Amino acid sequence: MEFQVSEKNGLVNVTIIGAVDNENAEDLKQEFQQLLSANFNEAVFDLTYVPFITSSGIGKFLIFYKNIVAKGKKMRIKGINDNLLELFKSIKLDQLFPIEQ
């Protein structure tokens, strides 16, 4: 799994490439820790290249979301495939933050 991060005008874009499984969920956590110290208004995660996410990976997204909302920031997900969209909707993540295909 790898990350491509760019920041412009208060918007941080994070493209995640590869599966987010239990093994690399810790890498995701570390990336999120770094993002928390960045100065941005909204974080956008592009999941175009993510074939699947385990529950551990989803948990890391939820913790990150909780932390940035507490700081008055926003988050959204884009480029999600049909299977992940169905999963995210089934656990009602689409009610926490916007999810775009």
N, C-alpha and C positions, 0 to 999 in steps of 0.2 A: 504494500500500500504506500502511496506517496501523496504529497500535498503540494499544490501550487497556490501560493497566496499572493494577492495583489491588493493594494489599497489606493483609493482615489476618492477625494471629496467626502470623507466620512463613511465611505462604504468599503468594507473589506470583503473581497471575493475569495472563497476557498474552494478549489477544485480537488476532490478526492478521487484518486485513481486506484482501483483495486477493491477487493472484497474487504469488508470490515468484520473480521471474525474475532473470536475471543482472544486470540494470540496478539493481534495488533490493536485491540481496543485500548491498550495502555499507550500506544503511540498516539492514538486519537486524543486520549486524555491529556498527554503532554502538549500536543498541538493546541488544544483548547486552553490550557494554562497560559501558553504564550499569547494567545489571542486576547485573553482577559486583560492583559497589561497594555494592549494596543489602544490607541485613541481612535474610536470609530463610533458611528451612530447605529449602523446596521451591519450584520454579518449575513452574507449570502453563501450558502453551501450548494455547489454544483455536484450532483450525484450522478451525472450522465454516465460515468465510467465505473459505477459501483454496482456489481451484479447482485450482491446480497449483503445484509447487515444482520449480525446476531443480536440477541437481546442485550448482551453486554455493550455492544456498540450503541444501541438505541439508548441505553442508560446513560452513556457518556454525553449524548446529545441533550438528554433531559437535564442533566446536571449543568451543562453549559448554558442551556436556555434559562434555567432558574437563576444562575449567576448574573447573566447579562440583563435580564428583566429587572433584577434588584438594582442595577445601575442605570435603569431608564433607557436601555438600548433594545434594539429589535433584532429579530432573526427570521430568516426564511430559507426554504429549500427549493431548488429548481433542478430540472433535468432528471427527475426521478422516473424510474421505469415502472411499468404497470404493476409488477409484483410487489415492489417496495411501496408504491402508492397504496395498494390494497392493504398491506400490512400496517402502514402508518395510519391509515383511516380506521382500521379495525381497532386500534388502540387509542384512537381519537387524538393523535398528534396534530391533525389538521385543525383542531379546535384551539390549539395553543399558538401555532404559528402558521403562516401561509406556506402551502406546498404547491408548487407549479410543475407541470410536466415538461 
